[in-house]
Amino acid sequence: MKVLVAPLDWGLGHATRCVPVVREFLRAGAEVELAVVKANANFFREVFPELRQRLAPSYNIVYPKHGYNMALWLLKNSMHLNAVMRYEHHFAEEMVERHGYDVLFSDNRFAFYSKKALSIYMTHQRRIAFPRAFAAFERIGVMWHANIMRKFDEVWVPDLEIYPGYAGSLSHSGATPGDKPMRYVGVLSRFSEWNAKAGENASNLAGSAPSSVENAENAPNLERDVDLMSVSEFMAHSASVEWNVASEPSEKRTLGMRSSVMRSAYKVVAVVSGVEPARTQFELQLREALLKIPGHHMMILGKPSAEQKTWTEGNIEFHTHLATDDFAEAVKRADFVVSRGGYSTVMDMAELGAKCIFVPTPGQFEQIVLARDLSKAGYAVEIPADELSAETLANAFEKSVKMPKVEEQNLLHDAVYDVVRKIKERSI
């Protein structure tokens, strides 16, 4: 069974939550390949260095500088999104035709499906949240998303089926795929295996997976060329560039090095994530606040495509990026974790049992709803982005509690093995 996993490239969260999905398919004996863009290629090289990567189209999302609602921004940019979706669907069909995939797994890529392969769509946002004043748009969003879902063979929801789970109303109400199966596959964290086996090397799971990577670093500028380059031209370019992992020095192809400077404890570990310009704005706010708070702090800048660097300014230890094991170790050593409120981060922090302070990205109403609901449930503390300061962080420390631990579950395992069964039945 041959599987192509394709996460959406809106921040790194979709890539991180695909890690347990990839591992489960590998355990089931599948040959897994990854559809990547420049922004997440290095992350996947770190976690799965032996898996082949194939260059995928980018959605090229640049968030507005000022925080008006993200869902309204999506409506304004619907023509661009529709153009990319058409391109993406042709790309998916071409990939199945050329490489014989049995399964296409899309994490929120709206058009990554094919009639010639079993196509799975994963999303935690059955409901695309809008502010109350724009409730009519929310109904339109639900209908639009339901139409997307119906084009796939299955829909997976990364949460617990019993309300509220960890995503609350976002994952338990809203769009359904009609007569297509929809199943809850549990909380998906890249740290589940780290917690269970103290950082088992994921590459051991890859077995005899191919050792060549179609290089995303030398990819065409899809942000510019998506409307200019035909799918056939794009596929030809992608196939013409190959990078042999085995021939590269390990320090070049393994992004996350074990840190020799990590302290035994940190007051705050701050995790910067998301896309520009909000990511840099968050970084600057955190730096200014943490320099004023006594104690040793760490800032992880969320730049997996950048060169691995570590430096210190005042009482803050900076890392451009950390390997999965180091990241988990840092969170475990922190009194508090400050981060955006994206759902992948919520799942990771729940897995690690962190004391979390969430600062939602301005304009991303999904994050605002998640942070608000988690705060009301007593699972985390919320600080609006325009109120982030040393003073508001100090107040949040007093209220912070550990995220409730994720219970052991076999939902993802069962879902994957049902896919294996279906593929076997198709081949009979």
C-alpha positions as CSV (number, residue, x, y, z in Angstrom):
1,M,0.0,0.0,0.0
2,K,1.4,3.3,-1.1
3,V,0.4,6.5,0.8
4,L,1.0,10.2,0.1
5,V,0.5,12.5,3.1
6,A,-0.1,16.2,2.3
7,P,-0.4,18.8,5.1
8,L,-1.7,22.3,4.5
9,D,1.1,24.9,4.7
10,W,-0.6,27.5,6.9
11,G,2.0,27.5,9.7
12,L,3.7,24.3,10.9
13,G,0.8,22.9,13.0
14,H,-0.6,20.8,10.2
15,A,2.8,19.2,9.6
16,T,3.4,18.4,13.3
17,R,0.0,16.6,13.7
18,C,0.7,14.5,10.7
19,V,3.6,12.9,12.4
20,P,1.5,10.3,14.4
21,V,-0.5,9.6,11.2
22,V,2.7,8.9,9.2
23,R,4.0,6.6,12.0
24,E,0.8,4.7,12.1
25,F,0.8,4.1,8.4
26,L,4.4,2.9,8.6
27,R,3.5,0.5,11.4
28,A,0.8,-0.9,9.2
29,G,3.4,-1.7,6.5
30,A,2.6,1.1,4.1
31,E,5.1,2.9,1.9
32,V,4.7,6.5,2.9
33,E,5.8,9.6,1.0
34,L,5.3,13.3,1.9
35,A,4.0,16.1,-0.2
36,V,5.9,19.2,1.2
37,V,6.5,22.9,0.5
38,K,9.7,24.8,1.4
39,A,8.3,25.9,4.8
40,N,7.8,22.3,6.1
41,A,10.3,20.2,4.2
42,N,13.1,20.6,6.8
43,F,10.8,19.7,9.6
44,F,9.9,16.4,7.9
45,R,13.5,15.7,7.0
46,E,14.3,15.9,10.7
47,V,11.5,13.6,11.8
48,F,11.4,11.2,8.9
49,P,14.9,11.5,7.2
50,E,14.4,8.4,5.1
51,L,11.0,9.2,3.6
52,R,10.8,10.6,0.0
53,Q,9.4,14.1,-0.2
54,R,7.5,15.4,-3.2
55,L,7.1,19.1,-3.9
56,A,3.5,20.3,-3.5
57,P,1.8,23.5,-4.5
58,S,1.7,26.2,-1.8
59,Y,-1.4,28.1,-0.7
60,N,0.9,31.2,-0.2
61,I,-1.1,32.6,2.8
62,V,0.1,35.9,4.1
63,Y,-2.1,37.1,6.9
64,P,-3.2,40.7,7.2
65,K,-1.0,42.9,9.3
66,H,-3.9,44.1,11.5
67,G,-6.2,41.7,13.2
68,Y,-9.4,41.8,11.4
69,N,-11.2,38.4,11.3
70,M,-9.4,35.7,9.4
71,A,-12.5,34.1,8.1
72,L,-13.6,37.4,6.4
73,W,-10.1,37.7,4.9
74,L,-10.6,34.2,3.4
75,L,-13.8,35.4,1.8
76,K,-12.0,38.4,0.3
77,N,-9.3,36.1,-1.1
78,S,-11.6,33.4,-2.3
79,M,-10.5,33.8,-6.0
80,H,-6.9,33.1,-5.1
81,L,-7.9,30.1,-3.0
82,N,-10.1,28.7,-5.7
83,A,-7.2,29.0,-8.2
84,V,-4.8,27.2,-5.9
85,M,-7.4,24.5,-5.2
86,R,-7.9,23.8,-8.9
87,Y,-4.2,23.6,-9.4
88,E,-3.9,21.3,-6.3
89,H,-6.5,18.9,-7.5
90,H,-4.9,18.5,-10.9
91,F,-1.6,18.0,-9.1
92,A,-3.1,15.3,-6.9
93,E,-4.6,13.5,-9.9
94,E,-1.2,13.7,-11.7
95,M,0.6,12.3,-8.7
96,V,-1.7,9.3,-8.5
97,E,-1.3,8.7,-12.2
98,R,2.5,8.9,-12.2
99,H,3.3,7.2,-8.9
100,G,0.5,4.8,-8.2
101,Y,-0.6,5.9,-4.8
102,D,-3.4,3.9,-3.2
103,V,-4.2,6.5,-0.5
104,L,-4.1,10.3,-0.6
105,F,-4.1,11.8,3.0
106,S,-4.9,15.5,3.1
107,D,-4.6,17.5,6.3
108,N,-6.9,20.4,5.5
109,R,-5.7,20.6,1.8
110,F,-9.1,21.3,0.3
111,A,-8.6,19.8,-3.1
112,F,-6.0,17.1,-2.5
113,Y,-8.1,14.1,-3.6
114,S,-8.4,11.7,-6.6
115,K,-11.1,9.3,-7.8
116,K,-8.3,6.8,-8.5
117,A,-7.1,6.6,-4.8
118,L,-8.8,6.4,-1.5
119,S,-8.8,10.0,-0.4
120,I,-8.9,11.0,3.3
121,Y,-9.5,14.5,4.5
122,M,-8.5,15.5,8.1
123,T,-9.8,18.6,9.8
124,H,-10.6,19.7,13.4
125,Q,-12.8,22.6,12.1
126,R,-16.1,21.2,11.2
127,R,-17.3,24.6,12.2
128,I,-15.4,27.6,10.8
129,A,-15.9,30.1,13.6
130,F,-17.0,33.7,12.9
131,P,-17.8,36.4,15.4
132,R,-21.4,36.7,16.4
133,A,-21.9,39.8,14.2
134,F,-21.1,37.7,11.1
135,A,-23.2,34.5,12.0
136,A,-24.6,34.4,8.5
137,F,-21.1,34.0,7.0
138,E,-20.6,31.1,9.4
139,R,-23.6,29.2,7.9
140,I,-22.1,29.8,4.4
141,G,-18.7,28.5,5.7
142,V,-20.3,25.3,7.0
143,M,-22.0,24.6,3.7
144,W,-18.8,25.4,1.8
145,H,-16.8,23.0,4.0
146,A,-19.4,20.3,3.8
147,N,-19.1,20.5,0.0
148,I,-15.3,20.1,0.3
149,M,-15.7,17.1,2.6
150,R,-18.0,15.3,0.2
151,K,-15.3,15.1,-2.5
152,F,-13.3,12.8,-0.3
153,D,-13.9,9.2,0.6
154,E,-13.5,9.6,4.4
155,V,-13.2,12.5,6.9
156,W,-11.1,12.2,10.0
157,V,-11.4,14.6,13.0
158,P,-8.4,14.8,15.3
159,D,-10.2,15.0,18.6
160,L,-12.2,12.8,21.1
161,E,-15.7,12.0,20.0
162,I,-17.2,12.9,23.4
163,Y,-17.9,16.6,23.7
164,P,-16.1,18.9,24.4
165,G,-12.8,17.0,23.7
166,Y,-10.1,19.6,23.2
167,A,-11.5,21.6,20.3
168,G,-15.0,22.0,21.7
169,S,-17.7,23.3,19.3
170,L,-15.1,23.6,16.4
171,S,-14.8,19.8,16.1
172,H,-18.3,18.7,17.4
173,S,-20.7,20.8,15.3
174,G,-20.9,22.1,11.8
175,A,-20.1,20.5,8.5
176,T,-20.6,16.8,7.8
177,P,-19.6,14.8,4.7
178,G,-23.1,13.7,3.8
179,D,-23.1,9.9,3.3
180,K,-19.3,9.6,3.5
181,P,-17.9,8.2,6.7
182,M,-16.6,10.6,9.4
183,R,-14.6,9.4,12.4
184,Y,-12.8,10.8,15.4
185,V,-9.2,9.7,15.5
186,G,-8.2,11.1,18.9
187,V,-5.7,13.7,19.9
188,L,-2.7,13.7,17.5
189,S,0.5,15.0,18.9
190,R,4.0,14.5,17.6
191,F,5.1,14.0,21.2
192,S,2.9,10.9,22.0
193,E,5.7,8.6,21.0
194,W,8.3,10.7,22.9
195,N,6.2,10.4,26.0
196,A,5.8,6.7,25.6
197,K,9.4,5.7,24.6
198,A,11.6,8.7,25.6
199,G,12.2,10.0,22.1
200,E,12.2,6.8,19.9
201,N,13.9,7.6,16.6
202,A,11.1,7.8,14.1
203,S,13.4,6.9,11.2
204,N,13.6,3.3,12.5
205,L,10.0,3.0,11.6
206,A,10.7,3.7,8.0
207,G,12.2,0.3,7.2
208,S,13.2,0.2,3.6
209,A,11.6,3.4,2.5
210,P,13.3,5.2,-0.4
211,S,16.3,7.3,0.4
212,S,15.9,10.0,-2.2
213,V,14.2,13.3,-1.7
214,E,12.8,15.5,-4.4
215,N,14.4,18.7,-3.3
216,A,12.0,21.4,-2.1
217,E,14.8,23.9,-1.5
218,N,15.4,24.3,-5.2
219,A,11.6,24.4,-5.9
220,P,10.1,27.1,-8.2
221,N,8.7,30.0,-6.3
222,L,5.1,28.7,-6.2
223,E,4.0,31.8,-4.4
224,R,4.7,33.7,-7.6
225,D,4.4,30.9,-10.2
226,V,1.3,29.0,-9.2
227,D,-0.8,30.9,-11.8
228,L,2.0,30.9,-14.4
229,M,3.3,27.4,-14.4
230,S,1.1,24.5,-15.7
231,V,0.8,21.4,-13.7
232,S,2.8,19.4,-16.2
233,E,5.6,21.9,-16.1
234,F,5.5,21.9,-12.3
235,M,5.6,18.1,-12.3
236,A,8.5,18.0,-14.7
237,H,10.5,20.4,-12.6
238,S,9.8,18.5,-9.4
239,A,10.9,15.2,-11.0
240,S,14.1,16.7,-12.4
241,V,15.5,17.7,-9.0
242,E,16.7,14.9,-6.7
243,W,18.6,15.1,-3.5
244,N,20.2,11.9,-2.1
245,V,19.9,11.9,1.7
246,A,22.4,9.2,2.2
247,S,25.2,11.2,0.6
248,E,24.6,14.3,2.7
249,P,26.6,14.9,5.9
250,S,24.3,14.2,8.9
251,E,24.7,17.7,10.2
252,K,23.3,19.1,7.0
253,R,20.3,16.8,6.7
254,T,19.4,16.5,10.4
255,L,18.0,19.8,11.4
256,G,17.5,19.3,15.1
257,M,20.7,18.7,17.0
258,R,20.7,17.7,20.6
259,S,21.2,20.9,22.6
260,S,24.2,21.0,24.9
261,V,23.3,24.3,26.4
262,M,19.8,23.5,27.7
263,R,19.3,24.4,31.4
264,S,17.8,22.1,34.0
265,A,14.8,24.5,34.4
266,Y,13.2,27.5,32.8
267,K,10.7,30.0,34.1
268,V,9.1,30.4,30.7
269,V,9.4,28.6,27.4
270,A,7.9,30.7,24.7
271,V,7.0,29.1,21.4
272,V,6.7,31.4,18.4
273,S,4.7,30.1,15.5
274,G,2.4,30.9,12.6
275,V,3.0,32.9,9.4
276,E,4.1,36.4,8.8
277,P,3.7,39.2,9.7
278,A,2.0,38.0,12.9
279,R,4.8,35.6,13.8
280,T,7.5,38.3,14.0
281,Q,5.2,40.7,15.9
282,F,4.6,37.9,18.5
283,E,8.4,37.3,18.7
284,L,9.1,41.0,19.4
285,Q,6.3,41.2,22.0
286,L,7.6,38.1,23.8
287,R,11.2,39.3,23.8
288,E,10.3,42.7,25.3
289,A,8.1,41.1,28.0
290,L,10.5,38.2,29.0
291,L,13.5,40.5,29.4
292,K,11.6,42.2,32.2
293,I,10.6,39.0,34.0
294,P,13.1,37.5,36.5
295,G,14.4,34.0,35.8
296,H,15.8,32.1,32.8
297,H,13.6,31.8,29.8
298,M,13.8,30.1,26.4
299,M,12.3,31.3,23.1
300,I,11.8,28.8,20.2
301,L,11.4,30.9,17.1
302,G,9.6,28.4,14.9
303,K,11.9,28.7,11.9
304,P,12.5,25.1,10.8
305,S,13.6,26.3,7.3
306,A,16.4,28.5,8.8
307,E,19.9,27.4,9.8
308,Q,19.9,25.9,13.3
309,K,21.2,28.6,15.7
310,T,21.3,29.3,19.4
311,W,22.2,32.5,21.2
312,T,21.5,34.4,24.4
313,E,20.3,37.9,25.0
314,G,20.0,38.9,28.7
315,N,18.0,36.2,30.5
316,I,16.6,34.7,27.3
317,E,18.0,31.7,25.4
318,F,17.0,31.8,21.7
319,H,16.7,28.8,19.3
320,T,15.7,29.2,15.7
321,H,14.2,25.7,16.0
322,L,14.5,22.6,18.2
323,A,14.4,18.9,17.3
324,T,11.3,17.1,18.5
325,D,13.0,15.5,21.5
326,D,14.7,18.8,22.5
327,F,11.4,20.6,22.2
328,A,9.6,18.2,24.4
329,E,12.4,18.3,26.9
330,A,12.3,22.1,27.1
331,V,8.6,22.1,27.7
332,K,8.9,19.5,30.4
333,R,11.6,21.7,32.1
334,A,9.4,24.9,32.0
335,D,7.3,26.3,34.7
336,F,5.1,27.9,32.1
337,V,4.7,27.7,28.3
338,V,3.5,30.8,26.3
339,S,2.4,30.2,22.8
340,R,-0.3,30.8,20.1
341,G,-3.5,28.9,20.6
342,G,-3.4,26.8,17.4
343,Y,-5.1,23.4,17.8
344,S,-1.9,21.4,17.0
345,T,-0.2,23.3,19.8
346,V,-3.1,22.6,22.2
347,M,-2.8,18.9,21.4
348,D,1.0,18.9,21.9
349,M,0.7,20.8,25.3
350,A,-2.0,18.4,26.5
351,E,0.2,15.5,25.6
352,L,3.1,17.0,27.6
353,G,1.0,18.2,30.5
354,A,2.2,21.8,30.3
355,K,1.0,24.9,32.1
356,C,-0.1,27.0,29.2
357,I,-0.7,30.7,28.5
358,F,-2.2,31.1,25.0
359,V,-2.0,34.3,23.1
360,P,-4.2,33.9,20.0
361,T,-3.1,35.3,16.7
362,P,-5.1,38.5,16.0
363,G,-7.7,37.9,13.4
364,Q,-7.7,34.1,13.6
365,F,-11.0,33.6,15.3
366,E,-10.4,29.9,15.5
367,Q,-7.5,30.5,17.9
368,I,-9.5,33.0,19.8
369,V,-12.4,30.6,20.3
370,L,-10.1,27.7,21.3
371,A,-8.2,29.9,23.9
372,R,-11.4,31.3,25.3
373,D,-13.0,27.9,25.7
374,L,-9.9,26.3,27.2
375,S,-9.6,29.3,29.6
376,K,-13.3,28.9,30.7
377,A,-12.7,25.2,31.3
378,G,-9.8,25.9,33.5
379,Y,-7.3,24.1,31.2
380,A,-5.2,27.2,30.3
381,V,-5.0,31.0,30.6
382,E,-5.7,33.4,27.7
383,I,-4.1,36.8,27.0
384,P,-5.3,38.8,24.0
385,A,-2.3,39.7,21.8
386,D,-2.8,43.5,22.3
387,E,-2.5,43.0,26.1
388,L,0.6,40.8,26.2
389,S,3.2,42.3,28.5
390,A,5.4,41.4,31.5
391,E,2.6,42.5,33.8
392,T,-0.2,40.4,32.2
393,L,2.2,37.4,32.0
394,A,2.9,37.7,35.7
395,N,-0.8,37.7,36.5
396,A,-1.3,34.7,34.2
397,F,1.3,32.7,36.1
398,E,-0.9,32.9,39.2
399,K,-3.8,31.3,37.4
400,S,-2.1,28.7,35.3
401,V,-2.7,25.0,35.7
402,K,-1.5,21.9,33.9
403,M,-3.4,20.9,30.8
404,P,-5.4,17.7,31.4
405,K,-3.4,14.7,30.2
406,V,-4.5,12.8,27.0
407,E,-5.7,9.3,27.8
408,E,-4.2,6.4,25.9
409,Q,-6.3,5.7,22.8
410,N,-6.4,3.4,19.8
411,L,-8.6,5.5,17.6
412,L,-5.9,6.4,15.0
413,H,-4.7,2.8,14.9
414,D,-8.1,1.5,14.2
415,A,-8.7,4.1,11.5
416,V,-5.5,3.3,9.7
417,Y,-6.1,-0.4,9.8
418,D,-9.6,0.1,8.4
419,V,-7.9,1.9,5.5
420,V,-5.5,-1.1,5.0
421,R,-8.5,-3.4,4.9
422,K,-10.3,-1.3,2.3
423,I,-7.2,-1.2,0.1
424,K,-6.9,-4.9,0.3
425,E,-10.6,-5.4,-0.6
426,R,-10.1,-3.0,-3.6
427,S,-7.3,-5.2,-4.9
428,I,-9.2,-8.4,-4.8
